[in-house]
């Protein structure tokens, strides 16, 4: 918080004949900070909101390996088609399917010299966005049962247009105003006007599935997929999202009673 400070006249550019003097334009932003008749208070507003997730994202990788390039490509294409067919069975429960990185590369013989190829390795990464959280565990299990398919992680998240984002921003603004009023009241003054409001951004808690066990459980399903004809569906509990927002604000207040 800035406090009022006394300042005298000068013959410089901010003196009587300068732009900030009686003959100048009198731009409020050009006035010295802490002018006795317009003291300012600068505060930071913060807010944290916890909410139930609205969507889940599954990271799935399909792989293929073969002695020749064509065979590896054919296997990769077939397995990726099986994955997409399975995911599409869930209809409207799946909101979006996005294919990510695709790699097909030769693997060189480490024991020999030159460019002797011993095999070809291919992989397709797919992100599946699920709107019906009740089917996430079942879908992750069925994906992990597919041939040479790995479920890397499950992320719980909010949609970009979720009303939670609006709520946390408004709470941060109210927090800044509350702080400014408390500072003003401590000086026997009151907040009179808003000068500036700057959004520092909003941060959602990082995806936690991999860190808290969701990803590990999905990989365990992949590792045990060949031990039984049908694996039991994973029981995944959606984790609440924590959203944080912060703003900086500047206000003017009435002259304090010191």
C-alpha positions as CSV (number, residue, x, y, z in Angstrom):
1,X,0.0,0.0,0.0
2,X,1.3,3.4,-0.8
3,X,1.0,6.2,1.7
4,X,0.6,10.0,1.0
5,X,3.8,11.8,0.6
6,X,4.4,15.6,0.5
7,X,5.9,17.0,-2.7
8,X,6.9,20.6,-3.5
9,X,6.9,22.6,-6.7
10,X,9.9,22.7,-9.1
11,X,10.9,24.4,-12.3
12,X,11.3,21.0,-14.0
13,X,8.9,19.3,-16.4
14,X,6.6,18.4,-13.5
15,X,6.7,21.9,-12.0
16,X,4.2,24.8,-12.5
17,X,5.0,25.1,-16.2
18,X,5.4,21.3,-16.9
19,X,2.7,18.9,-18.1
20,X,1.7,18.1,-14.5
21,X,1.4,21.7,-13.4
22,X,-1.6,24.0,-13.4
23,X,-1.2,24.6,-17.2
24,X,-0.7,20.9,-18.0
25,X,-3.3,18.4,-19.1
26,X,-3.6,16.9,-15.6
27,X,-3.5,13.3,-16.7
28,X,-4.4,11.2,-13.6
29,X,-1.8,8.6,-14.4
30,X,0.9,11.3,-14.6
31,X,0.2,12.5,-11.1
32,X,2.8,11.5,-8.5
33,X,2.1,8.4,-6.5
34,X,0.5,9.0,-3.2
35,X,-0.8,12.5,-3.9
36,X,-2.5,13.8,-0.7
37,X,-5.8,14.3,-2.4
38,X,-5.7,10.9,-4.3
39,X,-3.9,8.3,-2.2
40,X,-3.7,4.9,-3.8
41,X,-3.7,1.4,-2.5
42,X,-2.4,-1.6,-4.5
43,X,-3.5,-5.1,-3.5
44,X,-3.5,-8.7,-4.7
45,X,-6.6,-10.8,-4.8
46,X,-6.5,-14.6,-4.7
47,X,-9.0,-17.4,-4.8
48,X,-9.0,-21.2,-4.7
49,X,-12.0,-23.4,-5.7
50,X,-12.3,-27.1,-5.6
51,X,-14.8,-28.8,-8.0
52,X,-15.7,-32.2,-9.3
53,X,-14.1,-33.0,-12.7
54,X,-16.2,-32.7,-15.8
55,X,-14.2,-34.9,-18.2
56,X,-11.5,-37.5,-18.2
57,X,-8.6,-37.9,-20.7
58,X,-7.1,-41.3,-21.4
59,X,-3.6,-41.5,-23.0
60,X,-3.3,-44.7,-25.0
61,X,-0.4,-45.9,-27.1
62,X,-0.6,-48.7,-29.7
63,X,2.7,-50.3,-30.8
64,X,3.9,-52.7,-33.5
65,X,7.3,-54.3,-34.2
66,X,8.3,-56.4,-37.2
67,X,11.3,-57.7,-39.2
68,X,10.2,-55.7,-42.2
69,X,8.7,-52.2,-42.6
70,X,5.5,-53.2,-44.4
71,X,4.6,-55.9,-41.8
72,X,5.2,-53.4,-38.9
73,X,3.0,-50.8,-40.7
74,X,0.2,-53.3,-41.3
75,X,0.2,-54.5,-37.7
76,X,0.2,-50.9,-36.5
77,X,-2.7,-49.9,-38.8
78,X,-4.8,-52.9,-37.7
79,X,-4.2,-52.4,-34.0
80,X,-4.9,-48.7,-34.2
81,X,-8.2,-49.5,-36.1
82,X,-9.2,-51.9,-33.3
83,X,-8.6,-49.2,-30.7
84,X,-10.7,-46.6,-32.5
85,X,-13.5,-49.2,-33.1
86,X,-13.6,-50.0,-29.4
87,X,-13.6,-46.4,-28.3
88,X,-16.4,-45.5,-30.8
89,X,-18.6,-48.2,-29.3
90,X,-19.2,-45.9,-26.3
91,X,-21.0,-43.3,-28.5
92,X,-21.8,-40.0,-26.8
93,X,-19.9,-41.1,-23.6
94,X,-16.8,-40.3,-25.6
95,X,-16.5,-36.6,-26.4
96,X,-13.4,-36.5,-28.5
97,X,-10.7,-38.8,-30.1
98,X,-7.4,-37.2,-31.0
99,X,-4.5,-39.0,-32.7
100,X,-1.2,-37.6,-31.5
101,X,2.4,-38.6,-32.3
102,X,2.9,-41.3,-34.9
103,X,6.3,-42.9,-35.3
104,X,7.7,-45.7,-37.5
105,X,11.4,-46.1,-37.3
106,X,14.1,-48.8,-38.0
107,X,16.0,-50.3,-35.2
108,X,19.7,-50.8,-36.0
109,X,21.7,-53.8,-35.0
110,X,23.9,-52.6,-32.1
111,X,26.5,-55.3,-32.5
112,X,27.2,-54.6,-36.2
113,X,28.5,-51.6,-38.0
114,X,26.9,-49.5,-40.6
115,X,23.1,-49.3,-41.2
116,X,22.1,-52.9,-40.7
117,X,18.4,-52.9,-39.7
118,X,17.2,-55.6,-37.3
119,X,13.6,-54.6,-36.9
120,X,11.0,-51.8,-37.4
121,X,9.2,-50.2,-34.5
122,X,6.0,-48.2,-34.8
123,X,3.7,-46.4,-32.4
124,X,0.5,-44.3,-32.5
125,X,-0.5,-42.2,-29.5
126,X,-4.2,-41.4,-29.0
127,X,-5.9,-39.1,-26.4
128,X,-9.5,-40.0,-25.6
129,X,-11.7,-37.4,-23.9
130,X,-14.6,-39.0,-21.9
131,X,-17.6,-37.1,-20.9
132,X,-19.3,-39.9,-18.9
133,X,-17.0,-40.5,-16.0
134,X,-18.8,-43.7,-15.0
135,X,-17.3,-45.5,-18.0
136,X,-13.7,-44.4,-17.6
137,X,-12.5,-47.4,-15.6
138,X,-14.2,-49.9,-18.0
139,X,-12.9,-48.1,-21.1
140,X,-9.3,-48.0,-19.7
141,X,-9.4,-51.7,-18.9
142,X,-10.7,-52.7,-22.3
143,X,-8.2,-50.5,-24.1
144,X,-5.4,-52.1,-22.0
145,X,-6.6,-55.6,-23.1
146,X,-6.0,-54.9,-26.8
147,X,-3.0,-56.4,-28.5
148,X,0.2,-54.3,-27.9
149,X,-1.8,-51.4,-26.4
150,X,-0.7,-49.5,-23.4
151,X,-2.8,-47.1,-21.3
152,X,-0.3,-44.5,-20.0
153,X,-2.5,-42.4,-17.7
154,X,-5.9,-41.0,-16.9
155,X,-6.3,-37.2,-16.3
156,X,-9.4,-35.7,-14.6
157,X,-10.1,-32.2,-15.8
158,X,-12.6,-29.3,-16.2
159,X,-13.8,-28.0,-19.6
160,X,-12.3,-24.7,-20.7
161,X,-15.7,-23.0,-20.5
162,X,-16.6,-24.5,-17.1
163,X,-18.4,-22.0,-14.9
164,X,-15.8,-22.9,-12.2
165,X,-13.3,-20.7,-14.0
166,X,-15.7,-17.7,-13.8
167,X,-16.4,-18.4,-10.2
168,X,-12.7,-18.4,-9.1
169,X,-12.0,-15.2,-11.1
170,X,-14.9,-13.4,-9.5
171,X,-13.8,-14.6,-6.0
172,X,-10.3,-13.2,-6.7
173,X,-11.7,-9.8,-7.6
174,X,-13.9,-9.8,-4.5
175,X,-10.9,-10.7,-2.4
176,X,-8.9,-7.8,-3.8
177,X,-11.7,-5.4,-3.1
178,X,-12.0,-6.7,0.5
179,X,-8.3,-6.2,1.1
180,X,-8.3,-2.7,-0.3
181,X,-11.3,-1.7,1.9
182,X,-9.6,-3.2,5.0
183,X,-6.4,-1.2,4.4
184,X,-8.5,2.0,3.8
185,X,-10.6,1.4,6.9
186,X,-7.4,1.0,8.9
187,X,-6.5,4.6,7.9
188,X,-9.9,6.0,8.5
189,X,-10.5,6.3,4.7
190,X,-12.7,4.5,2.1
191,X,-12.1,3.1,-1.3
192,X,-13.4,5.5,-4.0
193,X,-12.5,4.2,-7.4
194,X,-10.7,1.4,-9.4
195,X,-7.6,2.5,-11.3
196,X,-6.4,-0.9,-12.7
197,X,-7.2,-4.6,-12.6
198,X,-4.6,-7.0,-14.0
199,X,-5.2,-10.7,-14.3
200,X,-2.2,-12.8,-13.4
201,X,-3.8,-15.9,-14.9
202,X,-5.6,-19.0,-13.7
203,X,-3.9,-22.3,-12.8
204,X,-5.6,-25.6,-12.5
205,X,-3.9,-28.4,-10.5
206,X,-1.7,-30.5,-12.7
207,X,-3.1,-33.8,-13.9
208,X,-2.6,-36.2,-11.0
209,X,-3.6,-39.6,-12.4
210,X,0.0,-40.6,-13.0
211,X,1.2,-39.1,-9.7
212,X,-1.5,-40.6,-7.5
213,X,-1.9,-44.1,-9.0
214,X,-4.3,-43.8,-11.9
215,X,-1.6,-44.2,-14.5
216,X,0.1,-47.0,-12.6
217,X,-3.1,-48.9,-12.2
218,X,-3.8,-48.6,-16.0
219,X,-0.3,-49.9,-16.8
220,X,-0.9,-52.8,-14.4
221,X,-4.0,-53.8,-16.4
222,X,-1.8,-53.8,-19.6
223,X,0.8,-56.0,-17.9
224,X,-1.8,-58.5,-16.8
225,X,-3.9,-58.5,-19.9
226,X,-2.6,-61.9,-21.0
227,X,-3.1,-63.6,-17.6
228,X,-6.9,-63.9,-18.0
229,X,-9.4,-63.8,-20.8
230,X,-11.2,-60.9,-19.3
231,X,-9.8,-58.5,-16.8
232,X,-12.1,-56.9,-14.2
233,X,-12.8,-53.2,-14.9
234,X,-10.6,-50.7,-13.1
235,X,-12.5,-48.9,-10.3
236,X,-11.3,-45.3,-10.7
237,X,-12.5,-42.6,-8.4
238,X,-12.5,-39.1,-10.0
239,X,-10.3,-36.7,-8.2
240,X,-11.5,-33.2,-7.4
241,X,-9.9,-30.3,-9.4
242,X,-8.3,-27.4,-7.6
243,X,-8.4,-24.1,-9.5
244,X,-6.4,-21.0,-8.4
245,X,-6.7,-17.4,-9.7
246,X,-4.9,-14.3,-8.8
247,X,-5.3,-10.6,-9.8
248,X,-3.5,-7.3,-9.0
249,X,-5.6,-4.2,-8.5
250,X,-5.1,-0.5,-7.8
251,X,-7.7,1.7,-6.2
252,X,-7.9,5.3,-5.1
253,X,-9.2,6.1,-1.6
254,X,-10.3,9.2,0.3
255,X,-7.6,11.1,2.3
256,X,-6.7,9.1,5.4
257,X,-7.3,10.4,8.9
258,X,-3.9,10.2,10.4
